[in-house]
């Protein structure tokens, strides 16, 4: 362990490198390979399974498990943030959740319908591990970087995460494409889960080597006040929102919009696997992974163009326009059936996906009141985002379960985007000009 001073280049790079380590989870497990693997476990003519005493559609089941995981995350995040603020050994907590997530990814190797409960547990714990480690990872930023360094090093972390995750996904794609049979492709996908866990643990060691143990000035005991401090901060922000009308209105629009965006991101591959008329199982597997890569590549361009548009037209008008595109996107998604349709939709999704996330967060930052306590406001923002995911995934899962098709659920998401547009239109357009 190196004792480097705040602002040291090695320390900053080590912190940012954790994005390289953990972003493989979001791409391989959450977005690309696992959804394809999970769908392939079920016969083409039967997407249902008896589990937890219920007869559930497979995509509805995974939606409910994801929603439950994010419900747990939205509850423990304030607890963890309170601990991160006051306990002097946050690195141990970060390691715990990192290893929990990585080992859970490796555990997905044994995911099959005969051991469905064990498999779902690994999937659930993977989500908890990933998001739990991020709480402590993000809390390190003000400890290791000065104010003027934070934007740059945060952006560098994002870039490293993008590059690292794409590299591993391409390696996985080559493995899967090289398989000569369905069984071999399934095995290759299982190996990719193990590779995610190994990658995550292996490359995080560089981060842990340089990161300090925690806030050395903190020596207080672990008390009830420490545990519930995060909730107290959220309650304080909620009270302040009553006095800040533009911020309150923005959070309403963000909540509804984010609910829909995050749901689309989490269910897109399941939708493509079930609803698109692929010529073969091999075309389906490779085509879906290619679509995820397209989204990743285009998202970078989309984020850049969105930043240019917001600078010229303003944050709120740009967000309204992006939400309009999303609403049209979801309406059209109801009718798509062919692989080419899905490739085109993936390209459109990439453009608006990369833009809306970056712009939503920067707009929120501009709307914050003059305060040094930005951590509490962003904690509130993160919890709102996660609760939105819970609602979005539940709505999607319920509609999918009732109708037997995710198409109707996609239309419901279009209604969310339209609602967000009306909420955002109530915000004065000049409030983000500061």
Buried (B, 14 or more C-beta within 10 A) or exposed (E): EEEBEEEBEEBBBBBBBBBBBBBBBBBBBBBBBBBBBBBBBBEEEEBBBEBEEEEBBBBBBBBBBBBBBBBBBBBBBBBBBBBBBBBBBBBEBBBBBBBBBBBBBBBBBEBEEEEBEBBBBBBBBBBBBBBBBBBBBBBBBBBBBEEEBBEEBBEBBBBBBBEBBBEBBEBBBEBBEEBEEEEEBBBBBBBBBBBBBBBBBEBBEBBBEBBBEBBEEEEEEEEEEBBBBBBEBBBEBEEBBEEBEBBBBBBBBBBBBBBBBBBBBBBBBBBBBBBBEBEEBBEBBBBBBBBBBBBBBBBBEBBEBBBEBBEEEBBBBBBBBBBBBBBEBBBBBBEBEEBEBBBBBBBBBBBBBBBBBBBBBBBBBBBBEEEEBEBBBBBBBBBBBBBBBBBBBBBBBBBBBEEEBBBBBBBBBBBBBBBBBEBBBEBEBEBBEE
